[in-house]
Amino acid sequence: MSGVNRAACMIVLLFSVASAPGFAQSPAALTISPDKATMPVGETHSFRAVGKDGRMRHNVRWGISPEHAAEIRVNGDEVVVAAREASTGVLLTAFAEGDSADASIEIRSAGDMAAGTVLWKVSPTPGCKAAQMTQAVPSANGPDLYVQESCPQGMMIRALTADGRELWRRLMGGGSRADASGAGPIAKGPYIGIMPNGVTSSVPASKTSGKTDEPSGEHIHPQSGSVCDAISVGMPREDAFKTVAERKIGFDARQRSSDTWTIEEEGFRCTISFDGKTAAVVKKKKTVVTD
């Protein structure tokens, strides 16, 4: 969306009762990503239609209603929605080879986008529960965000842009590692981008008051996440080693005294850098491994 400082946007997880855990469901043949958006009059937002694998569908026909509230412009295999008039019920529809999908858009008057306003939402894969969102290593054409989902079939990784467009999803296989009964926010409901407020990553109280199914986002409990999530900057080397040992991860003991550790986990690679003098963690980088 033009006019919005995307770099400052915070990403949080919200709980939802929309999907029931424990039952494998096939992803829809066609979905619009993002599936919900809020826009001010005069601004634009890009959407794409994706298939079961999260990749963009081709030869998509688009429609929008009511037409007086917004107009659409096809841009390759994506569509750009331009907000014309305030409306709470704009519906964007995609059609492709007998399949169809909808996305809901709210258009607000210019200046009515206060801090905490939800810019976009992407719903979880049916039957899966959101476990974690990770910022991607910046690249020209790559994703901005990775989402890890706990599914009955294993761990699902989804790649998103900063404005909520899905690029791909991949089931990594193996048992689900996120336990819905454990500590931390094992969330079922949508990933969202919100307007920055400069203070906290929590959703403002006005967005959650009276909605017991939508508490604000929290950090993932260390035991529910990867070793990268459990190791923090400033942690002594020995404490970092204990954290790795507790997870029983394959770790080359020769790395223990070095200033850089590379740790392989299922679906992830974690690089930990230590200060040569203090032996404390000074930097960590977590990347998703898709091959």
C-alpha positions as CSV (number, residue, x, y, z in Angstrom):
1,M,0.0,0.0,0.0
2,S,1.5,3.3,-1.0
3,G,1.8,6.0,1.6
4,V,2.4,3.4,4.4
5,N,5.8,2.9,6.0
6,R,6.0,-0.8,5.5
7,A,9.4,-1.1,7.2
8,A,7.9,0.2,10.4
9,C,4.8,-2.1,10.2
10,M,4.6,-4.6,13.0
11,I,3.5,-8.2,12.5
12,V,1.6,-9.9,15.3
13,L,-0.4,-13.1,15.7
14,L,-4.0,-13.2,16.7
15,F,-6.0,-16.1,18.1
16,S,-9.1,-17.2,16.3
17,V,-11.6,-20.0,16.5
18,A,-12.0,-20.2,12.7
19,S,-10.1,-23.5,12.2
20,A,-10.4,-26.6,14.3
21,P,-7.0,-28.2,15.2
22,G,-6.1,-31.8,14.7
23,F,-7.9,-32.5,11.4
24,A,-6.0,-32.4,8.1
25,Q,-7.8,-30.3,5.5
26,S,-6.9,-29.7,1.9
27,P,-6.0,-26.1,1.1
28,A,-8.5,-24.3,-1.1
29,A,-7.8,-24.6,-4.8
30,L,-7.9,-20.8,-5.1
31,T,-7.5,-18.1,-2.4
32,I,-6.8,-14.4,-2.6
33,S,-3.7,-13.1,-0.7
34,P,-4.2,-11.2,1.5
35,D,-7.8,-12.2,2.1
36,K,-8.7,-9.0,4.1
37,A,-7.4,-5.5,3.8
38,T,-8.1,-2.0,5.1
39,M,-7.3,1.0,2.8
40,P,-7.6,4.8,3.0
41,V,-9.3,6.6,0.1
42,G,-6.7,7.5,-2.6
43,E,-4.4,4.6,-1.8
44,T,-3.7,1.3,-3.6
45,H,-3.0,-2.3,-2.5
46,S,-1.8,-5.3,-4.5
47,F,-3.5,-8.8,-4.3
48,R,-2.7,-12.1,-5.9
49,A,-4.6,-15.4,-6.4
50,V,-2.8,-18.4,-5.2
51,G,-3.3,-22.2,-5.4
52,K,-2.9,-25.0,-2.9
53,D,0.9,-24.6,-3.0
54,G,0.6,-20.9,-2.2
55,R,2.0,-20.0,-5.6
56,M,0.4,-17.5,-7.9
57,R,-2.4,-18.8,-10.2
58,H,-2.3,-17.6,-13.8
59,N,-5.1,-16.5,-16.2
60,V,-7.1,-15.1,-13.4
61,R,-10.2,-12.9,-14.0
62,W,-10.9,-10.2,-11.4
63,G,-14.1,-8.4,-10.3
64,I,-14.9,-5.9,-7.6
65,S,-18.1,-4.7,-6.0
66,P,-19.3,-2.0,-5.5
67,E,-17.5,-0.5,-8.4
68,H,-18.1,3.1,-7.3
69,A,-16.0,2.4,-4.1
70,A,-12.9,1.0,-5.8
71,E,-11.4,0.2,-9.2
72,I,-9.1,-2.6,-10.2
73,R,-6.1,-2.6,-12.6
74,V,-4.6,-5.9,-13.7
75,N,-0.8,-6.0,-13.3
76,G,0.5,-9.2,-14.9
77,D,-1.0,-12.0,-12.8
78,E,-1.8,-9.7,-9.9
79,V,-4.4,-7.0,-9.4
80,V,-4.0,-3.5,-7.9
81,V,-7.0,-2.1,-6.1
82,A,-7.4,1.6,-5.9
83,A,-9.7,3.0,-3.2
84,R,-12.1,5.7,-4.4
85,E,-14.8,6.0,-1.8
86,A,-15.2,5.0,1.9
87,S,-17.0,1.7,2.2
88,T,-17.0,-1.2,4.7
89,G,-18.2,-3.9,2.3
90,V,-16.0,-4.0,-0.8
91,L,-15.6,-7.5,-2.2
92,L,-12.7,-8.5,-4.5
93,T,-13.4,-11.7,-6.4
94,A,-11.0,-13.9,-8.4
95,F,-12.0,-16.6,-11.0
96,A,-9.6,-19.2,-12.5
97,E,-10.5,-22.4,-14.4
98,G,-13.8,-23.0,-12.6
99,D,-12.5,-21.9,-9.1
100,S,-13.4,-18.7,-7.4
101,A,-12.3,-16.9,-4.2
102,D,-13.1,-13.6,-2.4
103,A,-11.3,-11.0,-0.3
104,S,-13.0,-8.4,1.8
105,I,-11.8,-4.8,1.8
106,E,-12.7,-1.9,4.1
107,I,-12.0,1.5,2.6
108,R,-11.8,4.4,5.1
109,S,-11.8,8.1,4.7
110,A,-8.3,9.7,4.3
111,G,-6.8,10.4,7.7
112,D,-8.9,7.6,9.4
113,M,-6.0,5.2,9.6
114,A,-4.9,5.5,13.2
115,A,-2.0,3.6,14.8
116,G,-3.0,0.0,15.3
117,T,-5.2,-0.1,12.2
118,V,-5.2,-3.6,10.6
119,L,-3.8,-3.2,7.1
120,W,-4.1,-6.8,5.9
121,K,-4.8,-10.4,7.1
122,V,-3.8,-13.8,5.8
123,S,-5.7,-16.8,7.2
124,P,-3.9,-19.9,8.3
125,T,-3.9,-23.1,6.1
126,P,-7.0,-25.0,6.9
127,G,-6.5,-27.5,9.8
128,C,-3.2,-25.8,10.8
129,K,-2.2,-23.5,13.7
130,A,0.2,-20.6,13.4
131,A,3.3,-21.1,15.6
132,Q,5.7,-18.4,14.6
133,M,6.5,-15.6,12.2
134,T,10.1,-14.8,11.3
135,Q,11.5,-11.8,9.3
136,A,13.3,-13.0,6.2
137,V,16.8,-12.0,5.2
138,P,16.3,-9.0,2.9
139,S,16.5,-9.8,-0.8
140,A,15.4,-8.2,-4.1
141,N,12.7,-10.6,-5.1
142,G,12.4,-12.9,-2.0
143,P,9.9,-13.0,0.8
144,D,9.8,-10.5,3.6
145,L,8.2,-12.9,6.2
146,Y,8.2,-16.6,6.9
147,V,5.3,-18.2,8.8
148,Q,5.7,-21.5,10.5
149,E,2.5,-23.5,11.0
150,S,1.8,-26.6,13.0
151,C,-0.2,-29.0,10.9
152,P,-1.4,-32.7,11.4
153,Q,0.9,-33.7,8.6
154,G,4.0,-31.8,9.9
155,M,5.4,-28.3,9.8
156,M,4.2,-25.9,7.1
157,I,6.4,-23.0,6.0
158,R,4.7,-20.1,4.2
159,A,6.5,-17.1,2.6
160,L,4.8,-13.7,2.5
161,T,5.6,-10.2,1.2
162,A,5.4,-7.3,3.6
163,D,1.9,-6.4,2.3
164,G,0.5,-9.9,2.8
165,R,0.9,-11.5,-0.6
166,E,1.7,-15.2,-0.4
167,L,4.7,-16.4,-2.5
168,W,4.7,-20.1,-1.7
169,R,4.1,-22.7,1.0
170,R,5.8,-26.0,1.7
171,L,5.0,-28.9,4.0
172,M,8.3,-29.9,5.6
173,G,6.9,-33.2,6.9
174,G,7.6,-35.0,10.2
175,G,5.6,-34.6,13.4
176,S,4.2,-31.3,14.4
177,R,6.5,-29.6,16.9
178,A,4.2,-26.9,18.2
179,D,2.0,-28.1,21.0
180,A,-1.3,-26.4,21.3
181,S,-1.5,-27.1,25.0
182,G,2.0,-25.7,25.7
183,A,3.0,-22.3,26.9
184,G,3.2,-19.4,24.5
185,P,0.9,-18.3,21.7
186,I,0.1,-21.3,19.6
187,A,-2.3,-19.3,17.5
188,K,-4.9,-20.5,15.1
189,G,-5.9,-17.2,13.5
190,P,-4.6,-14.8,11.0
191,Y,-1.3,-13.2,10.4
192,I,-1.8,-9.5,10.1
193,G,0.1,-6.3,9.3
194,I,-0.8,-3.3,11.4
195,M,-0.1,0.4,11.3
196,P,2.9,1.2,13.5
197,N,2.4,2.9,16.8
198,G,6.1,3.1,17.8
199,V,5.5,1.7,21.2
200,T,4.5,-2.0,21.3
201,S,3.8,-4.9,19.0
202,S,0.5,-5.6,20.8
203,V,-2.8,-5.0,19.1
204,P,-4.4,-1.9,20.7
205,A,-7.0,-2.6,23.4
206,S,-9.7,-1.1,21.2
207,K,-9.1,-3.9,18.7
208,T,-9.3,-6.7,21.3
209,S,-11.6,-5.6,24.0
210,G,-14.6,-7.9,24.4
211,K,-13.0,-10.4,22.0
212,T,-11.7,-13.3,24.1
213,D,-10.7,-15.2,21.0
214,E,-8.3,-12.4,19.8
215,P,-5.7,-11.6,22.5
216,S,-2.7,-9.6,21.3
217,G,0.5,-11.3,20.1
218,E,3.2,-12.5,22.3
219,H,6.7,-14.0,21.9
220,I,6.9,-17.7,21.3
221,H,7.9,-19.7,24.4
222,P,11.5,-20.8,23.9
223,Q,10.7,-24.5,24.2
224,S,8.1,-24.2,21.4
225,G,10.4,-22.4,19.0
226,S,13.8,-23.2,17.5
227,V,17.1,-22.8,19.2
228,C,17.5,-19.4,17.5
229,D,14.4,-18.2,19.3
230,A,15.8,-19.5,22.7
231,I,19.2,-17.9,22.3
232,S,19.3,-14.1,22.8
233,V,21.9,-11.4,22.2
234,G,24.0,-10.9,25.3
235,M,23.7,-14.6,26.4
236,P,27.0,-16.1,27.6
237,R,28.5,-18.8,25.4
238,E,28.0,-21.5,28.1
239,D,24.3,-20.7,28.5
240,A,23.9,-20.8,24.7
241,F,25.6,-24.2,24.6
242,K,23.3,-25.5,27.4
243,T,20.3,-24.3,25.3
244,V,21.6,-26.2,22.3
245,A,22.3,-29.3,24.4
246,E,18.8,-29.3,26.0
247,R,17.2,-29.6,22.5
248,K,19.5,-32.5,21.7
249,I,20.4,-31.0,18.3
250,G,23.2,-32.4,16.3
251,F,26.1,-30.0,17.1
252,D,29.7,-30.2,16.1
253,A,31.6,-29.9,19.4
254,R,34.5,-28.3,17.6
255,Q,32.3,-25.2,17.2
256,R,31.9,-24.7,20.9
257,S,35.0,-22.6,21.3
258,S,34.7,-20.8,18.0
259,D,33.1,-17.3,17.6
260,T,30.6,-18.5,15.0
261,W,28.2,-21.4,15.3
262,T,26.0,-22.9,12.5
263,I,23.2,-25.0,13.8
264,E,20.9,-27.0,11.5
265,E,17.3,-27.8,12.6
266,E,14.4,-29.2,10.6
267,G,13.6,-26.5,8.1
268,F,15.9,-23.9,9.6
269,R,19.5,-22.8,9.8
270,C,20.7,-20.7,12.7
271,T,24.0,-18.7,12.7
272,I,25.2,-17.5,16.1
273,S,28.1,-15.0,16.4
274,F,30.0,-14.4,19.7
275,D,32.2,-11.5,20.9
276,G,35.8,-12.7,20.9
277,K,36.5,-11.1,24.2
278,T,33.3,-11.4,26.3
279,A,32.2,-14.7,24.7
280,A,28.6,-13.3,24.7
281,V,26.2,-13.6,21.8
282,V,26.4,-10.4,19.6
283,K,24.4,-11.5,16.6
284,K,22.1,-14.3,15.4
285,K,20.4,-15.0,12.1
286,K,17.7,-17.5,11.4
287,T,17.0,-18.6,7.8
288,V,14.5,-21.0,6.4
289,V,15.9,-24.0,4.4
290,T,13.6,-25.1,1.7
291,D,15.8,-27.7,0.0
